Amino acid sequence: MSKTIIRIISAFLVFTLILVSFTACKNNGGGTIKETSASDPANSDSLAGTGETTAEITDSLPDGLNFNGATINIYHFGSDDTKDYDAMGEMGGDIVLDAVYQRNRDTEERLNVKLNWIAGSSDWDQFPNQVNTAMLAGVSDYDLIMEENSRAFQHTLRGYFVNLTDAQYIDLDQPWWYSKMMDEGSIDNKKRYYITGALNMTTLFGASAVFFNKGIYSNYFGDVSDIYNHVLDGTWTDDVFAQYCKGVYTDLNGNQLVDEGDMFGFEFEQWGIPNYMSMSTGLSYSTRDADGLPVMDLYTDQTIAWSEMLYRLLYTDNMSILGDKKTSFADQRNLFYVGTLGDANTLRASFFAYGILPYPKLSESLDYMSGAATANGNAIAVPVSAPSDKFDATCAVAESLCADAYKNVVPVWYDTALKIKYLDAEIDAQMVDIIYGHINSPFIMMADKEMGIGSIFTNAIFGAKTSSTFTSYYQKNEGSLQSKWDKMIATYLALGN
């Protein structure tokens, strides 16, 4: 076949996919998507499946709280996303940043406080070092610390933070706090040294999200309602995901080689997808003993099954290829984009229709887990060196900011970055509610900065020659991991506060 003919065929295929994509913008496929009730986690009129609209939920802060103009100093990670979405926001035309800015102003007025946002380093390692230096020096300049969840976990073990379990003005039973994630990520669930919720949009941005090209799906598989129904039925598993990935492979450029010019289920890098998928299987990789303390549970029939599935997804049947996943999805050469909700900030510029799904789970018996990169989102904590006379004001500020973000910031972000108002996306809104309602992170990822355990499946499987590599990798590292685990528990129990 001549190169000219190949180019013509390739161009025709791309044109066909684009045409189908535009058609999908107007029509989801004509099939039936199963209905969900108001109490279902997929209810699109509520946030996180509460069954209530966010406007109907009130916080428990008493009326008339007045902290007499106290300044609350908040020392935060200096990344752009932290500054824009977790901290200061900005009045200037971006309605999400406007909402963050207004959240702060409303809290200041409501509680008669002044919020002083203090940016630290934007380097992922340098800012924790800055926190470490300040805490060792007993610096009393900061009332709140805002840093990565996994770093907050690590700094808990250093004794840097106050237990917030019985804080007067913080109500951790409210839906704006990520209770599942805090339960999973705590060594002892009798105490809360750091907390995360809607205030920390960066944690939301790290939640698992699979984006899929509706036009490509329709072209290869037909009615897109089928894939949504898998999610609603609880049958959206890694095996089903693999079937789609295998079924979509096409030698798109016609060169009879398996290369990045072809159509794949998805593309991946060394980090990211292998880690993200491993943290979102529905497995927690730990159990709890009689005292509620975590026990390492990394080598079981289920974890072995996952390691084999991950190898299968990465290296068999042309389901995926190592490459630039953003470019290939934008060029409509991948059915799926396996990422996080935060990726919607860039994908919203796409001219083709895409849908949103939670990550598949390992088996139908498990629950969905939106744990892709949530451990890299921020948490807040009160340092033990903070002025005690501002503790109540600080806690009230945390509750007010988080409640306001849940009601007024997250919904605005839904309506813009996720384009829920602009696609035929009622069902996609239900999918996002499922993702939001399952924000979590396996304990091993929360503990990763402390003991280097969170990337165990990536370390074992990426570049592996056989699907059985995980067994040898675990056996080689079991002793070291268990020793670190035991030391971590002992350190925590010695805190005594």
C-alpha positions in Angstrom: 0.0 0.0 0.0 1.4 3.4 -0.9 2.1 6.1 1.6 -0.4 8.4 -0.1 -3.2 5.8 0.3 -2.3 5.3 3.9 -2.5 9.0 4.5 -5.9 9.2 2.9 -7.2 6.3 5.0 -5.8 7.7 8.2 -7.3 11.1 7.4 -10.7 9.5 6.7 -10.6 7.6 10.0 -9.8 10.7 12.0 -12.5 12.7 10.2 -15.0 9.9 10.9 -14.1 9.9 14.6 -14.4 13.7 14.8 -17.8 13.6 13.1 -19.0 10.9 15.5 -17.7 13.0 18.4 -19.8 16.0 17.3 -22.8 13.9 16.8 -22.3 12.5 20.4 -22.4 16.1 21.7 -26.1 16.1 20.6 -27.0 12.5 21.4 -25.8 10.2 24.1 -26.6 7.3 21.8 -30.3 7.0 22.3 -30.1 4.2 24.8 -31.6 4.0 28.3 -29.6 4.9 31.3 -30.9 3.4 34.5 -32.6 5.9 36.8 -31.3 6.5 40.3 -33.3 7.6 43.3 -32.7 10.7 45.5 -31.0 8.5 48.1 -28.7 6.9 45.6 -25.0 8.1 45.6 -25.5 8.9 41.9 -28.2 11.5 42.5 -27.1 14.5 40.4 -29.2 17.0 42.4 -27.0 16.5 45.5 -23.4 16.7 46.3 -21.8 13.4 47.3 -25.2 11.7 47.4 -26.5 13.4 50.5 -30.0 13.5 49.2 -30.1 17.2 49.9 -29.0 20.2 47.8 -26.0 21.9 49.2 -28.0 25.0 50.0 -30.2 23.0 52.4 -27.3 21.9 54.6 -26.4 24.2 57.4 -23.3 24.1 59.6 -23.5 24.0 63.4 -21.5 27.1 64.2 -23.6 29.2 66.6 -25.0 32.6 65.4 -23.2 35.7 66.6 -19.7 34.2 66.9 -17.3 37.1 67.3 -13.6 36.8 67.6 -12.9 40.5 67.9 -10.8 40.9 64.7 -8.3 38.2 65.5 -5.8 37.5 62.8 -5.6 33.8 61.8 -2.3 33.1 60.2 -2.4 30.2 57.7 0.9 28.9 56.5 0.4 27.0 53.2 2.1 25.1 50.5 3.0 27.6 47.8 1.9 25.7 44.7 -0.3 27.6 42.3 -3.3 25.3 42.8 -3.0 25.7 46.6 -2.9 29.4 46.4 -5.7 29.7 43.9 -8.1 27.0 45.0 -7.4 26.2 48.7 -6.1 29.5 50.0 -6.6 33.0 48.6 -8.6 32.8 45.3 -8.8 36.0 43.4 -11.4 38.5 42.2 -10.8 39.0 38.6 -13.3 37.2 36.3 -12.6 33.5 36.9 -15.8 32.5 38.7 -14.2 29.6 40.6 -11.4 31.8 42.0 -14.0 34.5 42.7 -15.9 32.0 44.8 -12.8 31.0 46.8 -12.1 34.7 47.4 -15.7 35.3 48.5 -15.6 32.3 50.7 -12.7 33.9 52.6 -14.5 37.3 52.8 -17.7 35.7 54.1 -15.8 33.9 56.8 -14.0 37.0 57.9 -17.3 38.9 58.1 -19.2 36.1 59.8 -16.6 35.5 62.5 -15.0 38.9 62.7 -11.5 37.6 61.9 -8.8 38.5 59.5 -7.3 35.7 57.4 -3.6 36.0 56.7 -2.4 33.6 54.1 1.3 33.0 54.2 2.8 31.1 51.2 5.7 28.8 51.7 7.8 27.1 49.0 6.1 25.7 46.0 8.6 22.8 46.0 7.0 19.5 47.1 10.0 18.7 49.3 11.1 22.1 50.4 7.8 23.2 51.9 7.7 20.2 54.3 11.3 21.0 55.3 10.1 24.6 56.1 7.3 23.2 58.2 9.7 20.9 60.0 12.2 23.7 60.7 9.4 26.0 62.1 8.0 23.3 64.3 11.3 22.2 65.7 12.0 25.9 66.5 8.6 26.2 68.3 7.6 29.0 66.0 4.2 30.5 67.2 3.6 32.5 64.1 1.1 30.1 62.5 -2.4 29.1 63.6 -3.0 26.7 60.8 -0.7 24.6 58.5 -1.9 23.6 55.1 0.1 20.9 53.4 -0.1 17.6 51.5 -2.2 14.9 53.3 0.7 12.5 53.2 3.1 15.2 54.6 0.5 16.0 57.4 0.5 12.3 58.2 4.3 12.3 58.4 4.4 15.4 60.6 1.7 13.9 62.9 4.3 11.3 63.8 6.7 14.1 64.8 4.2 15.4 67.3 3.7 18.7 65.5 -0.1 18.9 65.5 -3.0 19.3 68.0 -5.6 16.6 68.3 -8.8 18.1 66.8 -11.2 15.3 67.7 -13.0 17.3 70.4 -12.5 20.8 69.0 -15.5 22.8 69.9 -16.3 24.3 66.5 -15.2 21.5 64.1 -18.0 19.0 63.2 -16.3 16.2 61.3 -19.7 14.4 60.8 -20.7 17.1 58.3 -20.5 16.2 54.6 -17.9 18.8 53.7 -15.3 16.8 55.6 -13.8 13.7 53.8 -14.6 11.3 56.6 -13.8 8.1 54.7 -10.3 9.4 53.8 -9.6 10.6 57.3 -10.7 7.2 58.7 -8.5 5.3 56.3 -5.5 7.6 56.7 -5.4 7.8 60.5 -3.3 5.4 62.6 -5.7 5.7 65.6 -9.3 6.7 64.7 -9.7 8.1 68.2 -7.7 11.1 67.2 -7.6 13.6 64.3 -4.3 15.5 64.0 -5.0 16.7 60.5 -8.3 17.0 58.5 -9.3 17.5 54.9 -12.5 18.4 53.2 -14.1 20.6 50.6 -11.9 23.5 51.7 -9.0 21.6 50.2 -10.0 21.6 46.5 -6.6 20.1 45.8 -7.7 16.9 47.5 -10.8 16.9 45.2 -8.6 17.5 42.2 -6.7 14.3 43.1 -9.9 12.2 43.1 -9.9 9.4 40.5 -11.6 10.2 37.2 -11.7 8.3 33.9 -12.6 10.5 31.0 -13.7 8.7 27.8 -14.3 9.9 24.2 -18.0 9.4 23.5 -17.5 9.5 19.8 -14.8 6.8 19.8 -16.9 4.7 22.2 -20.0 5.0 20.0 -18.0 4.1 16.9 -16.5 0.9 18.4 -19.1 -0.2 20.9 -22.5 1.5 20.2 -24.7 2.9 22.9 -22.7 4.9 25.5 -25.4 4.3 28.1 -24.0 0.8 28.5 -20.8 2.0 30.0 -22.6 4.2 32.4 -24.9 1.4 33.4 -21.8 -0.7 34.3 -21.0 2.0 36.9 -24.6 2.2 38.2 -24.9 -1.6 38.4 -21.6 -2.0 40.3 -20.2 -4.0 37.4 -17.6 -1.4 36.3 -14.6 -3.6 37.0 -11.0 -3.7 35.8 -11.9 -6.7 33.7 -14.6 -4.8 31.9 -12.3 -1.8 31.4 -9.7 -4.2 29.9 -12.3 -5.6 27.5 -13.0 -2.1 26.2 -9.2 -1.3 25.9 -8.6 -4.5 24.0 -11.5 -4.0 21.7 -10.6 -0.5 20.6 -7.0 -1.2 19.4 -6.6 -0.3 15.7 -3.5 0.1 13.6 -4.7 3.7 12.9 -1.7 4.8 10.9 -1.6 1.6 8.8 2.1 1.0 9.2 1.5 -2.6 10.6 3.4 -1.6 13.7 2.2 -1.2 17.3 3.1 2.4 17.9 1.9 5.7 19.4 0.1 6.5 16.1 -2.4 3.7 16.7 -5.7 3.7 18.6 -5.3 2.4 22.2 -7.5 2.1 25.2 -5.2 4.5 27.1 -1.6 5.7 27.4 0.5 5.8 30.5 3.7 7.1 32.1 5.9 5.3 34.7 4.2 7.3 37.5 0.7 8.4 37.5 -1.5 5.7 36.0 0.1 2.6 37.6 -0.1 4.4 41.0 -3.5 6.0 40.4 -5.1 2.7 39.4 -3.5 0.8 42.3 -4.9 3.3 44.7 -8.4 3.0 43.2 -9.1 -0.7 43.0 -11.3 -0.7 46.1 -8.6 -2.5 48.1 -7.1 -0.8 51.1 -4.0 -3.0 51.5 -4.3 -2.9 55.3 -6.6 -4.1 58.0 -7.2 -3.0 61.6 -6.3 -5.0 64.7 -8.4 -5.2 67.9 -7.1 -1.9 69.0 -8.0 -0.2 65.7 -4.4 0.1 64.6 -3.5 -0.6 60.9 -1.9 -3.9 60.0 0.0 -4.3 56.7 -2.0 -6.5 54.3 -0.1 -6.3 51.0 0.2 -9.9 50.0 -3.2 -11.6 49.6 -5.0 -13.3 46.8 -6.6 -10.0 45.9 -3.4 -8.0 45.8 -1.8 -10.7 43.7 -4.8 -10.6 41.4 -4.4 -6.8 41.1 -0.7 -7.0 40.3 -1.5 -9.5 37.5 -4.3 -7.2 36.2 -2.0 -4.2 36.2 0.6 -6.1 34.2 -2.2 -7.2 31.8 -3.4 -3.7 31.3 0.0 -2.2 30.7 1.7 -5.0 28.7 -0.7 -7.3 26.9 -3.2 -7.3 24.0 -2.2 -3.8 22.9 -4.5 -2.2 25.5 -2.2 0.6 26.2 1.2 2.1 25.4 3.8 4.1 27.2 3.5 7.7 26.0 2.0 11.2 26.4 -1.6 10.5 27.6 -2.8 14.1 27.4 -1.6 14.6 23.8 -3.0 11.2 22.6 -6.4 11.8 24.2 -6.6 15.3 22.8 -5.7 13.9 19.3 -8.5 11.3 19.7 -6.2 8.3 19.6 -7.2 6.9 23.0 -10.6 5.8 24.2 -9.8 6.6 27.8 -7.9 9.2 29.7 -7.1 7.7 33.1 -6.4 10.7 35.4 -8.0 12.8 38.1 -10.8 15.3 38.4 -8.3 18.0 38.3 -7.5 17.1 34.7 -10.9 18.6 33.8 -9.2 22.0 34.2 -7.3 21.3 30.9 -9.6 18.8 29.2 -12.5 21.3 29.2 -10.9 22.9 26.1 -11.5 19.8 24.1 -13.8 20.2 21.1 -15.2 16.6 21.2 -17.7 15.2 23.7 -16.2 13.2 26.6 -17.8 11.5 29.5 -16.6 11.0 33.1 -16.5 7.8 35.1 -15.1 6.6 38.4 -12.1 4.3 38.2 -13.0 0.7 37.7 -12.7 -1.6 40.8 -11.0 -4.9 41.0 -14.1 -6.9 41.5 -17.9 -6.4 41.8 -17.8 -7.2 45.5 -15.7 -4.1 46.2 -16.7 -0.5 46.4 -15.5 2.3 44.2 -12.5 4.2 45.7 -11.6 7.7 44.4 -8.0 7.5 45.7 -5.8 8.3 42.6 -3.9 11.3 44.0 -5.9 12.5 46.9 -2.9 11.9 49.2 -1.2 14.7 47.3 -4.0 17.1 48.0 -3.8 19.4 51.0 -5.0 18.9 54.6 -5.0 21.4 57.5 -3.7 21.1 61.0 -3.2 23.2 64.1 0.5 23.3 65.2 1.1 22.6 68.9 3.1 25.9 69.0 0.1 28.0 67.9 -1.2 30.6 70.4 -3.7 28.7 72.5 -5.9 31.8 72.9 -6.8 31.7 69.2 -7.6 28.0 69.1 -11.4 28.3 69.1 -11.2 31.1 66.5 -9.0 28.9 64.3 -11.3 25.9 64.5 -14.4 28.0 63.7 -12.5 29.4 60.7 -11.7 25.9 59.5 -15.4 24.8 59.8 -16.7 28.0 58.1 -14.3 27.8 55.2 -15.0 24.1 54.6 -18.8 24.5 54.8 -18.7 27.5 52.5 -16.5 25.7 50.0 -18.8 22.7 49.9 -21.8 25.0 49.2 -20.4 27.6 47.0 -17.0 26.7 45.6 -17.2 23.0 44.6 -20.6 23.4 42.8 -19.2 26.4 40.8 -16.2 24.3 39.8 -18.5 21.5 38.8 -20.4 23.8 36.5 -17.2 25.2 34.8 -14.3 22.8 34.7 -16.5 19.7 34.4 -18.8 21.4 31.8 -21.9 19.8 33.4 -24.1 22.5 32.2 -22.8 22.4 28.7 -22.9 18.8 27.6 -25.7 16.2 27.5 -24.3 15.5 30.9 -27.0 14.7 33.5 -25.5 11.2 33.7 -22.0 12.6 33.9 -23.1 14.7 36.8 -24.2 11.5 38.5 -20.8 9.9 37.8 -19.1 12.9 39.4 -21.3 12.6 42.5 -20.2 9.0 42.7 -16.5 10.0 42.5 -17.0 12.8 45.1 -18.9 10.4 47.4 -16.0 8.0 47.4 -13.0 10.3 47.9 -10.5 8.3 49.9 -6.9 7.1 49.9 -5.5 3.7 50.9 -3.5 3.9 54.1 -0.3 2.9 52.3 -0.5 6.0 50.1 -1.1 8.3 53.1 1.9 6.7 54.8 4.1 6.8 51.7 6.1 9.9 52.6 6.9 8.3 56.0 7.9 4.8 54.8 8.0 4.7 51.0 5.3 2.1 50.5 2.7 3.8 48.3 4.3 3.0 45.0 4.8 -0.7 45.6 2.8 -1.9 42.6 4.4 0.6 40.3 7.9 -0.4 41.5 7.1 -4.1 41.1 5.2 -4.0 37.8 6.4 -1.1 35.7 8.9 -2.6 33.1 8.3 -6.1 34.4 8.9 -9.1 32.1 6.2 -11.4 33.6 2.9 -11.0 35.5 4.3 -12.8 38.5 7.0 -10.2 39.4 5.0 -8.8 42.3 5.6 -12.0 44.4 9.3 -11.8 44.1 9.4 -8.0 44.7 7.2 -8.4 47.8 9.2 -11.2 49.3 12.4 -9.3 48.8 11.0 -6.2 50.5 8.6 -7.6 53.1 11.1 -7.5 56.0 12.1 -3.9 55.4 8.5 -2.8 54.9 7.3 -4.5 58.1 10.1 -3.1 60.1 9.2 0.5 59.0 5.5 -0.2 59.6 6.2 -1.4 63.2 8.4 1.6 63.8 5.7 3.9 62.5 3.1 2.4 64.9 5.4 2.6 67.8 6.3 6.2 67.1 2.6 7.2 67.0 1.8 5.4 70.2 4.6 7.2 72.0 3.1 10.6 71.2 0.8 10.5 74.2 -1.3 13.6 73.3 
